[in-house]
Each structure stands twice: as C-alpha cells, then as structure tokens.
C-alpha cells in the first residue's frame, strides 16, 4: 500500500468518525432533551438542552470533517487546486461554525471565552443534571 492510499484511508476514517459523531450526537441530544423534560416538565428548558447539545455536536462533527479534508489535501493531493478547494471548504465551515455558535449562545464567538463542540455537549449534559435535580413530583404548587 502506497503512502497516498494509506492517507486516503485515514481521511475516509475521519469522515466515518465525523458521520458517527453526528448520528450518535443526535440521539444523545434527543436523550438529553427528553431527560430534561421528564425531570423538570419544562418544555422550554428541554428545548434549550436539545438545541445547545445538538449545536455542540454539529460543531464537533464539523471539526472532525475539517480534519479529514486537511489529511486528504496535505497528504494525498497537494496541488494548488486542491489547496484552494480546501481553503474554500475551511472558510465555509468556519462561517457556519461562527453562525452556529452565535445562534446557540446569542453572542458572537469573539465576545466570550472559546469552547469546542465537545465542551458544549458536556456543559449541556451538566446543566441538565443540575437543573433536573428536582423532578415534577418534587415541585410545590
């Protein structure tokens, strides 16, 4: 097996991991939303947990897919055209990431501390556990 073939397979592996991150993350996010609703019966809170965690999953998936593009361009196909295509892909995904972060947080990314997609999912899960400590049967009124 040649080096370029091996690197093409590495890039494909990154793409598979990126797709798995998105698929598994979707179900984890749905699970967080359902768990939040069961524990709090607050539909708005459940929606925010779902939205924030899935937004983080999308960001994490984009990061992995950019890594696949980097491996493919740098190790497999190093032509001026492939580098230009990679630049366009990275630019589009960067704009998409900034848009997603702004939509999730309500604040531009450069106006707050940076956090990766995995950090967002972890924070959403922690918040769900903390806010869901009181179940519907425990509420007064």
N, C-alpha and C positions, 0 to 999 in steps of 0.2 A: 504494500500500500504506500503510495506516494504521500509526501507531506501535505500537498494541496487537498488530496482526497480525505486525509485524516482531519484536516481543519474544516473541511466542508461538513463532515460528520459531527464535529464538535459544534459547529454553528447550528446544524439541524437539532442536536441535543438541546442547545439553548432555546431553540424555538419550541420544542416539545415541552420543556420546563416552563417557558412563558405561557403556553396554552394551558398547561396543568394549573399553574398559579391562578390564571383567570377562572378556570372552571371550578376548582376546589374553593377558591376565594368567594365565588358567587354563592356556593352552598353554605360556607361558613358565615358569610354576611347575612344571608337569609336566616340562618340559625340564630345569630345574634339578635336580629330584629324580632324574631318570634320569642326568644327567651326574654328579651326586654319587655315585650308586650305582656307575656304571661306573668312576669314578676311585678309589673307596675300598672298594667291596664291603661297605659298612656300611649295612645297611637302616635302622637307627635314625637315622643321620645323614641319609640320603636323605629319610626321612620328615619329619624336623625341617626340612630345607631346603624341602621341598614345602609343609609346613604353614605355616612362617613367611612364605615368599614369597607364598603364596596369601592368607594372612590380611592381609598388607600390600596386596595387590591389592584385596581386598574393602573395606578401609578407604579406599583411594584412590577406588574406584568410588563408595562412599557419599558422599565429599566432592564429587565431580562431580555426583552426583544431587541433593544438597542445593543446589548452585548452581543447578541447573535449577529447583528448587522456589522458590528465592529470586527468580530472574528472573521467573518466572511470577506469583508473588504480588505482588511490588512493582511491576512494570511493566505487567502485564496486568490483573490482577483485584485491585484494592485495596479490598476490602470487609472489614468486621470479621470476617465468617465465614471468608473466605479466609486472613486473618492468623491466626485461631485454628487453622485446619487446618494451616497452615504451622508454627505453634508446636508442635502435636502431632507432626507429621512430624519436625521437628528434634529434639524430645525423644526420640522413639522411636529415631531413628538415632543420637543421642548415647549413649543407654543401650546400644544394640547395639555401637557403636564401643568404648565402655569395656569391655564384656564381651569383645569380640574381642581387644582389647589385653591384657586381663588373662589370657585364655586362652593367647595366644601367648607372652607374656613371663613369666607366672607371678607377676606383681607388679602391683598396682594402678597405673593410669596416673599418678596424682599422686605416687607414690613413686619415680619415676625421671624422667629427662630426657624431654621431649616429643619425639616423632618422627612425621612424617607417614607415610602409607601408602607413598609413593614411596621414602622413606628406608628403610623396612623391606625393600622389594624389593631396593634397591641393596645394603643390608647383607647380605641373604641371598645375593645373587649374589657379592659379595666373599668372604664366608665360604666359599662353595662352591669358589671358585677357590683360596683359601688352604689349605683343609683337603684339597682334592682334588689337591694338587701331587704326592703320592705315589700312583702307580697300583697296582693289585693285583700286577702283575709286579715292582714295585719293593720290595714288602714282604718282610721276612725272617721266616721261621717260619711 
